[in-house]
Amino acid sequence: MNGSAMDSWQLTTPRLLLRRLIPGDKPALLEMLGDYEVVKNLARWPHPVQPDMIDDLIARHQTDQPGGFAIIYGDELAGLISEGAGIGFMLSRRFWGVGIMTEALAAVQNHLMTTKSLEALHGGAFVDNPASIRVFEKCGWREVPGQMQFCPARGHDVQLRDFVKCARYDWLEPVHTDRLILRPAGPQDFEAIHEIVADKELAEILLWPWPASAEITRDRLTNAKARAGLVSAVTLNGEPIGRVSAGGGTIGFMIRRAFWGKGYATEAVTAKIAQAFQSPDVTTLTAGAWEGNHASKRILEKLGFEQIGWGKQHAPAKGADLEGPQYRLTRTAWEALH
């Protein structure tokens, strides 16, 4: 991307220009979205499409956050691709089979991971859409368990194949410790994690919205980072007992109250640190704790984190800004300890 101004919001590839939609694109959009063979593969567009829906889409592209790119091949609108942690795309039937979408997705994922600093992306395709599945596979995405998704054009649920892409590493494989298994978090962990964040005493030491929102909990268990394994469910004998994450190179963790005092948090964080340092790109990890959170500070210090200063962050459950120590762990220090 060349800048933030509306007239410079674009990407280029050897064959493509990716830019905002403009009013002149409406006839091509009507043709593409009027084709049942295109929209039957989409999760949000009905058939037949209403022209005012296309007007709304074009209008959104005139704002500061258009949310996607028009794909221009030659001088024609060939398709659309979204911009964000969740990736979706569509391609006019006239341009199928020549690699346009693979080229567009490669450009957009690189843009999101380098200029937007998104560590993980997710997307999906219906099981009977092999062309889109191949696009994800060609661009290095990995498949994760899918779900049923309503298709407005078909009028019923269709099985979805879900895919994730990590920026620097691939953490999808479960991690086994002496007593625990860390696996990518998912919807099946909702009750265990929401039990933690709905406990006000526990929420007061977490950077989590308060009052606890079921919608936010579900989102944090199903977003791109969770699907890619940056957020792990901590399980004991198959039961989820907590959560540990390493997004943005920052370690975070929470354990259900019933499992405190048995070393599970230390065991889980140790495993997540070791997993993070498997990537040659990760040389330093950070963490923080509020001053009154003595248990978390002890865990971090036990694992070799050194205090590098103090920080202040808003504690939603307390409704106040709190100070606390900030920690750092280098690969060199970790290897010296282990």
C-alpha positions in Angstrom: 0.0 0.0 0.0 1.4 3.4 -0.9 -0.3 5.5 1.8 -3.5 6.1 3.7 -5.1 8.7 1.4 -8.2 7.5 -0.4 -6.6 7.9 -3.9 -3.5 5.9 -3.0 -5.1 2.9 -1.3 -4.0 0.1 -3.7 -1.7 -2.9 -4.2 -0.1 -4.1 -7.4 1.1 -7.6 -8.6 2.7 -8.6 -11.9 -0.8 -8.9 -13.5 -3.2 -7.2 -11.1 -4.2 -3.8 -9.6 -6.0 -4.0 -6.3 -7.9 -0.8 -5.5 -11.1 0.6 -4.1 -14.4 0.1 -5.8 -15.6 3.1 -7.8 -19.1 3.8 -9.1 -18.1 2.8 -12.6 -17.6 -0.8 -11.3 -21.4 -1.3 -10.7 -22.2 -3.0 -14.1 -19.4 -5.5 -13.6 -20.5 -6.1 -10.0 -24.1 -6.7 -11.1 -22.9 -9.2 -13.7 -20.7 -11.1 -11.2 -23.1 -11.1 -8.3 -26.0 -11.9 -10.6 -24.4 -15.2 -11.6 -25.7 -18.0 -9.4 -22.5 -20.0 -10.0 -20.6 -17.3 -8.2 -22.9 -16.4 -5.3 -23.7 -20.1 -4.4 -20.1 -20.2 -3.1 -20.5 -17.0 -1.0 -21.6 -16.9 2.7 -23.2 -13.4 2.6 -24.7 -12.7 -0.7 -28.3 -13.7 -1.7 -29.5 -14.6 -5.2 -30.8 -12.6 -6.9 -28.7 -9.7 -5.5 -30.4 -6.4 -4.8 -28.8 -3.4 -6.7 -28.9 -1.3 -3.5 -26.6 -3.9 -1.8 -24.0 -3.1 -4.5 -24.6 0.6 -4.1 -23.9 0.2 -0.3 -20.7 -1.8 -1.1 -19.4 0.8 -3.4 -20.2 3.6 -0.9 -18.3 1.7 1.8 -15.2 1.7 -0.4 -15.3 5.5 -0.5 -14.7 5.6 3.3 -11.4 5.4 5.2 -12.0 1.7 5.9 -13.3 0.0 2.7 -12.6 -3.4 4.1 -11.4 -4.9 0.8 -10.0 -4.6 -2.7 -11.4 -4.6 -6.2 -9.3 -6.9 -8.3 -8.5 -5.3 -11.7 -7.1 -7.6 -14.5 -6.2 -5.6 -17.6 -8.8 -2.9 -17.4 -11.6 -5.1 -16.1 -13.1 -5.7 -12.7 -12.4 -9.4 -12.2 -13.4 -9.9 -8.5 -13.2 -8.8 -4.9 -11.1 -9.8 -1.9 -11.6 -8.6 1.7 -8.9 -7.1 3.9 -8.8 -8.1 7.5 -8.2 -11.1 9.8 -11.0 -12.9 8.1 -10.4 -13.3 4.3 -13.1 -13.8 1.7 -13.1 -13.5 -2.1 -15.1 -13.8 -5.2 -14.2 -14.0 -8.9 -16.2 -13.4 -12.0 -16.8 -16.6 -14.0 -15.1 -15.1 -17.0 -11.8 -15.1 -15.1 -11.8 -18.5 -13.6 -8.9 -20.9 -14.1 -6.0 -18.4 -14.8 -4.6 -18.0 -11.3 -5.9 -14.5 -10.6 -7.3 -15.2 -7.1 -4.1 -17.0 -6.0 -2.1 -14.0 -7.1 -4.5 -11.6 -5.3 -4.6 -13.6 -2.1 -0.8 -13.8 -1.9 -0.6 -10.0 -2.3 -3.2 -9.3 0.3 -1.9 -11.8 2.9 1.6 -10.3 2.6 0.2 -6.8 2.9 -1.8 -7.7 6.1 1.1 -9.5 7.7 3.8 -6.9 6.9 2.1 -3.5 7.0 -0.8 -4.3 9.2 1.1 -6.6 11.6 -1.7 -9.2 11.6 -0.1 -12.5 12.9 -2.9 -14.8 11.8 -5.6 -14.9 9.1 -8.6 -17.2 8.6 -10.9 -18.0 5.7 -13.0 -20.8 4.4 -14.7 -22.3 1.4 -17.7 -24.6 1.0 -16.8 -28.3 0.5 -18.1 -28.3 -3.1 -15.9 -25.3 -4.1 -12.6 -27.0 -5.0 -11.2 -23.9 -6.8 -11.3 -21.7 -3.7 -9.9 -24.6 -1.6 -7.0 -24.8 -4.0 -6.3 -21.1 -3.7 -5.9 -21.4 0.1 -3.7 -24.4 -0.3 -1.5 -22.8 -2.9 -0.9 -19.8 -0.7 0.2 -22.0 2.2 -2.9 -22.0 4.4 -3.6 -25.0 6.7 -6.9 -26.6 7.2 -8.6 -26.6 10.6 -11.9 -28.2 11.7 -14.8 -26.6 9.8 -18.4 -26.0 10.6 -21.8 -25.6 8.9 -22.4 -22.2 7.3 -25.7 -20.8 6.0 -25.5 -19.9 2.3 -28.2 -17.2 1.4 -28.1 -18.0 -2.3 -28.8 -21.7 -1.7 -31.1 -21.1 1.3 -29.6 -23.8 3.5 -26.5 -24.7 5.5 -23.5 -26.0 3.7 -20.4 -27.6 5.2 -17.5 -25.2 5.3 -13.8 -26.1 5.1 -11.8 -23.6 7.3 -8.2 -22.5 6.8 -5.7 -20.5 8.7 -2.5 -18.7 7.8 0.2 -17.7 10.3 2.7 -14.9 9.6 5.9 -16.5 10.9 5.2 -19.9 12.4 2.6 -22.6 12.5 1.5 -23.6 15.9 -1.4 -25.8 15.0 0.0 -29.0 16.4 -0.9 -29.8 20.0 1.8 -29.5 22.7 2.1 -32.3 25.3 3.5 -31.8 28.8 3.7 -34.2 31.7 0.1 -33.6 32.7 -1.4 -31.2 30.1 -2.2 -30.9 26.4 -2.2 -27.4 24.8 -4.2 -27.3 21.6 -5.7 -24.5 19.5 -8.6 -22.9 21.4 -12.1 -23.2 20.0 -15.8 -22.9 20.6 -15.7 -26.1 22.8 -13.8 -24.2 25.4 -16.4 -21.4 25.9 -17.8 -22.6 29.2 -14.4 -23.1 30.8 -13.0 -19.7 29.7 -16.2 -17.8 30.4 -16.2 -19.2 33.9 -12.9 -17.5 34.5 -13.7 -14.1 33.0 -17.1 -14.0 34.6 -15.5 -14.3 38.1 -15.0 -10.7 39.1 -12.1 -11.5 41.4 -10.2 -13.2 38.6 -11.3 -10.6 36.0 -9.6 -7.9 38.1 -6.2 -9.3 37.2 -7.0 -9.9 33.5 -7.0 -7.6 30.5 -10.5 -8.6 29.6 -13.6 -6.5 29.1 -15.9 -6.2 32.0 -18.7 -7.0 32.6 -18.0 -10.4 31.0 -19.5 -10.7 27.5 -20.4 -14.1 26.1 -20.0 -12.6 22.6 -16.5 -11.4 23.3 -15.5 -14.7 24.9 -16.7 -16.6 21.8 -14.9 -14.2 19.5 -11.6 -14.6 21.3 -12.0 -18.4 21.0 -12.7 -18.4 17.3 -10.8 -15.4 15.9 -7.8 -15.8 13.6 -5.2 -16.0 16.4 -7.2 -18.7 18.2 -7.7 -20.8 15.0 -4.0 -20.5 14.2 -2.9 -21.8 17.6 -1.5 -18.5 18.9 -4.2 -19.0 21.6 -4.1 -22.4 23.3 -6.7 -24.1 25.4 -4.9 -25.7 28.4 -6.5 -29.2 28.9 -6.2 -31.7 31.7 -7.4 -35.3 30.9 -9.4 -33.7 28.0 -11.0 -31.0 30.2 -10.2 -27.4 29.4 -8.9 -25.7 32.5 -7.5 -22.4 31.1 -5.9 -20.5 28.3 -2.4 -19.4 27.4 -1.5 -17.2 24.5 1.6 -15.7 22.8 0.2 -13.3 20.2 2.4 -10.3 19.4 5.2 -12.0 21.3 3.4 -11.4 24.6 2.7 -14.2 26.9 -0.7 -14.2 28.7 -2.4 -16.9 30.7 -5.4 -17.7 32.9 -6.4 -20.9 34.9 -9.8 -21.8 36.4 -9.9 -21.2 40.1 -10.6 -24.9 40.9 -7.2 -25.8 39.4 -5.0 -23.2 41.2 -2.1 -24.2 43.4 -1.1 -27.3 41.5 1.5 -25.9 39.1 -0.7 -26.1 36.0 -0.1 -22.4 35.0 3.7 -22.8 35.3 3.5 -26.0 33.2 1.4 -24.4 30.5 3.4 -21.2 30.2 6.6 -23.2 30.1 5.2 -25.2 27.1 4.0 -22.1 25.3 7.4 -20.4 25.7 9.2 -23.4 24.3 6.8 -23.5 21.4 7.3 -19.8 20.7 11.1 -20.1 20.7 10.9 -22.9 18.1 10.5 -20.2 15.6 13.8 -18.6 14.6 12.0 -15.3 14.2 11.1 -15.1 17.9 14.0 -13.9 19.9 12.2 -12.1 22.8 9.0 -12.6 24.7 7.3 -10.0 26.9 4.7 -10.3 29.7 3.2 -8.1 32.4 1.3 -8.3 35.6 -0.4 -5.8 37.9 1.3 -5.1 41.1 -1.2 -7.0 43.2 -1.0 -10.2 41.1 1.7 -11.9 43.1 1.0 -15.4 41.7 1.6 -14.4 38.0 4.7 -12.5 39.0 6.1 -15.5 40.7 5.4 -17.7 37.7 7.1 -15.2 35.3 10.2 -14.8 37.5 10.5 -18.5 38.1 10.6 -19.0 34.3 13.4 -16.5 33.8 11.6 -13.3 32.9 13.4 -10.2 34.0 11.7 -7.0 35.0 12.5 -4.2 32.6 10.3 -1.5 33.9 6.8 -0.5 34.9 3.7 0.1 32.9 0.2 1.3 33.4 -2.9 -0.2 31.8 -6.6 0.1 32.3 -8.2 -2.7 34.4 -11.8 -3.0 33.1 -13.1 -5.0 36.1 -11.7 -2.4 38.5 -12.5 0.6 36.4 -9.1 2.1 37.0 -5.6 2.4 35.5 -3.2 0.2 37.4 0.6 0.0 37.4 2.6 -3.2 37.3 6.0 -4.6 36.4 6.8 -5.4 32.7 8.9 -8.4 32.0 11.1 -9.7 29.2 12.5 -13.1 28.4 15.2 -13.5 25.7 16.0 -16.7 23.8 19.5 -16.6 25.3 18.2 -16.5 28.8 15.7 -19.3 28.2 18.2 -21.6 26.6 20.6 -21.0 29.6 17.8 -22.1 32.0 16.7 -25.1 29.8 
